[in-house]
């Protein structure tokens, strides 16, 4: 089967098409014939060598990709699923020797659910990893209706899902955005949008003078945001930031691996898409063999919505 991966770490030009043996589903697993694999910033870490130590146990090529959608074509012996052969599903995939940039992937049955009824298979491929990351962040924060959350990077995939999931929980959302993204972030449901930049904490405090109940740091501004958090509030990071103890702030780090088999959470996201509460955004599609172009565009910055590889 074809995969897109690297034999040598480096820039986008190292991504190449390889022919490797097909995997097969074992007990508790399903195999998916991939139609679409989303390109995420985390994929660049597999490509550029940042995960070299983690992946050392696996033979080359190393294949990126944590989001996929396609058709179930094999179910492991004794595996109980909520879907069957031929069903269109979306799945979260752990990066490794067989990431989502593959014609076929094998995943735990609990890592996949049917795609939402009202979207394409390409759109569905953009939901699992970022949607589950946002879901985990909000579960860690454990906020309740009426509280206020500040979300940075709200125009991005994680940030956009955070805005929409937060609104579904009844939270007040203050989001940061570039001036050019203000309308987009408002359309996602943010109650207030402040201009992003080095003084963003001050701008948040103008709207929440006592500080917000929580910050979700999608744009990795880290310590610069801490003044915006109230005494006893919470801060969640997607890049492992754990601030110095201050003002009884609770720090959380979101690692989506914790939700790789959280099928009920992924199915809730599917339902929210069907109910119109979550929006899926595709920026551009590429043939799988043009993955290097997708990575170049991603790393240039400014993409709104997700880039998707087609198999």
WOSUL-V184442 format. One record per helix or strand of 2 or more residues. SS is the DSSP state (H for helix, E for strand). FROM is the first residue (numbers start at 1). TO is the last residue. Records with the same first field share a line. If there is no record, write none. Layout:
BEGIN
SS: FROM-TO, FROM-TO
END
This chain:
BEGIN
E: 2-6, 16-19, 29-39, 62-63, 67-75, 88-92, 104-108, 112-114, 148-152, 172-177, 192-195, 212-217, 229-237, 250-253, 282-287, 306-310
H: 12-14, 43-48, 52-55, 109-111, 121-124, 128-141, 157-168, 179-187, 200-207, 222-228, 256-259, 263-274, 288-300
END
